């Protein structure tokens, strides 16, 4: 990858990581558009630069976690189901899911429909959003972690899975988004470290690959910082419907032009 491609991918990661539209799907699609060959290093790059995005969350929510230490245990309860499923399906994730545009399109379309369905339920008064993170039980936290595990499939969206799961449980949109940000820290951090461990040979003695990761990391950090602040502000006044329609439109584009 050249510098321009690295900057573009870092920006796409930062913007899309915390929006419920699947950063992994957007990185894979963007790589295809830029003509970047799918290699083991590119897969590693996609995972590691997500750490730059979660650094922005630590930066923004450090004081929140200090004041709400009980949330840390709830995050652990959510993280464990994801960690177990991620370890069990690690090879399938890297060798199958990352290679299939059909899987990505189906996931984008299906979760997009789910967003619209849930929002319709809310509009009809059949689902009420009145809970805060402080109301989250450990059982519910574990359940949210199970839903998050579906994001091993590119196109599902880790943030989207967490947000919609919490909304189904009655949590406010902005509170759901905040929890999805916080849960990204252990989830993506662990995935990045594990991937680095498994593929350290791609970096050992290769200064160019290390430089590429560092640049992508910091670009993702900066763009994610602004994306997080924007999404919270947006969800205080708006629904997930626009994201649902966006996902469906993107799935159709994939089916027409990439598959």
C-alpha positions as a printed NumPy array, in Angstrom:
array([[  0.   ,   0.   ,   0.   ],
       [  1.158,   3.53 ,  -0.701],
       [  0.718,   6.503,   1.658],
       [ -2.467,   7.786,  -0.009],
       [ -4.143,   4.379,   0.205],
       [ -3.108,   4.112,   3.856],
       [ -4.553,   7.548,   4.648],
       [ -7.843,   6.733,   2.906],
       [ -8.259,   3.405,   4.696],
       [ -7.369,   4.969,   8.055],
       [ -9.98 ,   7.679,   7.492],
       [-12.65 ,   5.161,   6.419],
       [-11.942,   3.044,   9.501],
       [-12.165,   5.991,  11.888],
       [-15.406,   7.293,  10.423],
       [-17.167,   3.94 ,  10.142],
       [-15.94 ,   2.036,  13.236],
       [-18.549,   3.469,  15.595],
       [-21.322,   4.066,  13.086],
       [-23.706,   1.089,  12.762],
       [-22.726,   0.42 ,   9.141],
       [-19.796,  -2.058,   9.506],
       [-16.292,  -0.647,   9.332],
       [-14.906,  -4.013,   8.195],
       [-17.258,  -4.113,   5.212],
       [-16.318,  -0.554,   4.265],
       [-12.598,  -1.3  ,   4.566],
       [-12.917,  -4.384,   2.353],
       [-14.997,  -2.477,  -0.222],
       [-12.639,   0.531,  -0.169],
       [ -9.617,  -1.751,  -0.59 ],
       [-11.299,  -3.306,  -3.622],
       [-12.061,   0.114,  -5.137],
       [ -8.451,   1.241,  -4.565],
       [ -7.193,  -1.921,  -6.217],
       [ -5.392,  -3.179,  -3.132],
       [ -4.863,  -6.918,  -3.258],
       [ -6.295,  -8.917,  -0.365],
       [ -3.235, -10.195,   1.5  ],
       [ -2.575, -11.414,   5.02 ],
       [ -1.003,  -8.041,   5.813],
       [ -4.059,  -6.151,   4.568],
       [ -6.28 ,  -8.283,   6.822],
       [ -3.92 ,  -7.513,   9.712],
       [ -3.987,  -3.805,   8.797],
       [ -7.807,  -3.773,   8.842],
       [ -7.854,  -5.187,  12.377],
       [ -4.958,  -3.238,  13.9  ],
       [ -5.999,   0.252,  12.766],
       [ -9.247,  -0.324,  14.652],
       [ -7.097,   0.139,  17.762],
       [ -6.575,   3.726,  16.685],
       [-10.325,   4.192,  16.696],
       [-10.727,   2.749,  20.192],
       [ -7.966,   5.012,  21.485],
       [-10.315,   7.906,  20.747],
       [-12.938,   6.269,  22.991],
       [-10.448,   5.936,  25.843],
       [ -9.548,   9.586,  25.343],
       [-13.195,  10.717,  25.367],
       [-14.611,   8.422,  28.068],
       [-11.764,   7.941,  30.543],
       [-13.356,  10.218,  33.16 ],
       [-16.733,   8.525,  32.642],
       [-15.232,   5.119,  33.447],
       [-13.399,   6.484,  36.488],
       [-16.703,   7.79 ,  37.863],
       [-18.682,   4.662,  36.888],
       [-16.433,   1.739,  37.824],
       [-19.387,  -0.666,  37.952],
       [-19.639,  -0.312,  34.169],
       [-16.254,  -2.049,  33.85 ],
       [-17.682,  -5.31 ,  35.23 ],
       [-20.646,  -5.077,  32.887],
       [-18.252,  -4.562,  29.963],
       [-16.389,  -7.692,  31.061],
       [-19.658,  -9.651,  31.087],
       [-20.352,  -8.433,  27.536],
       [-16.812,  -9.084,  26.327],
       [-16.535, -12.729,  27.402],
       [-19.145, -14.229,  24.991],
       [-17.596, -12.309,  22.105],
       [-14.077, -13.435,  23.053],
       [-15.047, -17.114,  23.231],
       [-16.89 , -17.075,  19.896],
       [-14.135, -15.03 ,  18.252],
       [-11.46 , -17.536,  19.311],
       [-13.526, -20.492,  18.155],
       [-14.143, -19.017,  14.705],
       [-10.847, -17.108,  14.199],
       [ -9.7  , -19.05 ,  11.126],
       [-13.129, -18.969,   9.478],
       [-13.328, -15.203,  10.044],
       [ -9.995, -14.544,   8.315],
       [-10.183, -17.152,   5.545],
       [-13.868, -17.184,   4.602],
       [-15.803, -14.155,   5.858],
       [-13.167, -11.616,   4.72 ],
       [-13.223, -13.078,   1.207],
       [-16.962, -13.098,   0.487],
       [-18.79 , -10.043,  -0.848],
       [-21.988, -12.106,  -0.879],
       [-21.801, -12.614,   2.903],
       [-21.105,  -8.895,   3.388],
       [-24.074,  -7.878,   1.207],
       [-26.474, -10.258,   2.962],
       [-25.321,  -9.057,   6.394],
       [-25.65 ,  -5.386,   5.427],
       [-29.146,  -5.954,   4.032],
       [-30.419,  -8.116,   6.9  ],
       [-29.267,  -5.845,   9.719],
       [-30.52 ,  -2.831,   7.767],
       [-33.987,  -4.379,   7.731],
       [-33.693,  -5.096,  11.453],
       [-32.914,  -1.42 ,  12.164],
       [-36.003,  -0.323,  10.244],
       [-38.194,  -2.982,  11.896],
       [-37.12 ,  -1.97 ,  15.426],
       [-37.661,   1.721,  14.684],
       [-41.164,   0.963,  13.348],
       [-41.924,  -0.847,  16.63 ],
       [-40.766,   2.225,  18.556],
       [-42.912,   4.573,  16.45 ],
       [-45.978,   2.41 ,  17.091],
       [-45.32 ,   2.491,  20.84 ],
       [-44.713,  -1.272,  21.028],
       [-41.137,  -0.711,  22.206],
       [-40.163,   2.012,  24.668],
       [-36.617,   3.334,  25.084],
       [-36.335,   4.564,  28.678],
       [-33.306,   2.827,  30.194],
       [-29.782,   4.088,  30.901],
       [-26.516,   2.131,  31.119],
       [-26.882,   2.166,  34.92 ],
       [-30.005,  -0.011,  34.493],
       [-28.097,  -2.722,  32.595],
       [-28.005,  -6.061,  34.462],
       [-25.134,  -8.532,  34.15 ],
       [-27.4  , -10.987,  32.342],
       [-28.373,  -8.298,  29.848],
       [-24.703,  -7.346,  29.473],
       [-23.827, -10.954,  28.597],
       [-26.735, -11.062,  26.151],
       [-25.462,  -7.898,  24.459],
       [-22.028,  -9.534,  24.198],
       [-23.587, -12.537,  22.496],
       [-25.242, -10.244,  19.934],
       [-21.95 ,  -8.428,  19.436],
       [-20.33 , -11.763,  18.513],
       [-22.364, -11.804,  15.287],
       [-20.108,  -8.962,  14.135],
       [-17.428, -11.533,  13.321],
       [-19.321, -11.527,  10.018],
       [-18.258,  -8.482,   7.954],
       [-21.301,  -6.369,   7.212],
       [-23.071,  -6.986,  10.52 ],
       [-21.334,  -4.109,  12.38 ],
       [-20.159,  -4.54 ,  15.943],
       [-21.58 ,  -1.139,  16.913],
       [-24.831,  -1.865,  15.101],
       [-25.282,  -5.239,  16.808],
       [-24.714,  -3.74 ,  20.258],
       [-26.912,  -0.695,  19.681],
       [-29.884,  -2.578,  18.253],
       [-29.627,  -5.31 ,  20.917],
       [-29.746,  -2.716,  23.686],
       [-32.616,  -0.868,  22.023],
       [-34.604,  -4.117,  21.871],
       [-33.962,  -4.363,  25.624],
       [-35.365,  -0.841,  26.053],
       [-32.225,   1.284,  26.31 ],
       [-32.091,   4.806,  24.878],
       [-30.322,   5.185,  21.534],
       [-27.535,   7.456,  22.781],
       [-26.975,   5.269,  25.875],
       [-26.807,   2.204,  23.62 ],
       [-24.28 ,   3.938,  21.377],
       [-22.155,   4.968,  24.375],
       [-22.062,   1.373,  25.632],
       [-21.092,   0.175,  22.149],
       [-18.171,   2.637,  22.188],
       [-16.972,   1.43 ,  25.585],
       [-17.369,  -2.242,  24.667],
       [-15.184,  -1.642,  21.621],
       [-12.156,  -1.079,  23.874],
       [-11.735,  -4.653,  25.223],
       [-13.241,  -6.271,  22.121],
       [-11.162,  -4.595,  19.44 ],
       [ -8.122,  -4.256,  21.676],
       [ -8.058,  -8.005,  22.297],
       [ -8.688,  -8.797,  18.612],
       [ -5.844,  -6.5  ,  17.531],
       [ -3.359,  -7.935,  20.024],
       [ -4.322, -11.504,  19.112],
       [ -3.965, -10.774,  15.395],
       [ -0.584,  -9.125,  15.956],
       [  0.559, -12.178,  17.905],
       [ -0.619, -14.565,  15.185],
       [  0.921, -12.517,  12.359],
       [  3.993, -10.958,  13.976],
       [  6.11 , -12.402,  11.166],
       [  4.505,  -9.866,   8.801],
       [  6.086,  -7.033,  10.809],
       [  9.342,  -8.536,  11.997],
       [ 12.131,  -6.644,  10.228],
       [  9.675,  -4.97 ,   7.84 ],
       [  9.873,  -1.222,   8.465],
       [  7.474,  -0.408,   5.603],
       [  4.669,  -2.538,   7.067],
       [  5.204,  -1.058,  10.534],
       [  5.097,   2.478,   9.108],
       [  1.866,   1.672,   7.262],
       [  0.223,   0.415,  10.462],
       [  1.335,   3.463,  12.465],
       [ -0.003,   5.93 ,   9.881],
       [ -3.324,   4.092,   9.572],
       [ -3.584,   3.895,  13.369],
       [ -3.284,   7.654,  13.934],
       [ -5.535,   8.639,  11.021],
       [ -8.2  ,   6.284,  12.404],
       [ -7.784,   7.828,  15.869],
       [ -8.364,  11.388,  14.65 ],
       [-11.34 ,  10.607,  12.405],
       [-12.972,   8.338,  14.999],
       [-12.735,  11.08 ,  17.631],
       [-15.09 ,  13.291,  15.617],
       [-17.319,  10.394,  14.477],
       [-18.02 ,   9.36 ,  18.094],
       [-19.028,  12.866,  19.137],
       [-21.232,  13.269,  16.064],
       [-23.069,   9.957,  16.503],
       [-24.028,  10.647,  20.124],
       [-25.39 ,  14.042,  19.132],
       [-27.258,  12.529,  16.173],
       [-28.915,   9.694,  18.117],
       [-30.245,  12.066,  20.776],
       [-32.579,  13.496,  18.134],
       [-32.783,  10.894,  15.375],
       [-33.444,   7.187,  14.809],
       [-31.474,   4.36 ,  13.181],
       [-33.732,   4.313,  10.11 ],
       [-31.348,   6.327,   7.929],
       [-28.566,   3.866,   8.713],
       [-30.91 ,   0.997,   7.883],
       [-31.715,   2.4  ,   4.443],
       [-28.045,   3.194,   3.843],
       [-27.096,  -0.409,   4.611],
       [-29.749,  -1.756,   2.251],
       [-28.631,   0.595,  -0.549],
       [-24.985,  -0.411,  -0.035],
       [-25.936,  -4.107,  -0.128],
       [-27.719,  -3.6  ,  -3.461],
       [-24.691,  -1.748,  -4.866],
       [-22.472,  -4.623,  -3.801],
       [-24.745,  -7.159,  -5.466],
       [-24.829,  -5.168,  -8.714],
       [-21.199,  -4.124,  -9.068],
       [-18.97 ,  -6.351,  -6.925],
       [-20.473,  -9.826,  -6.984]])
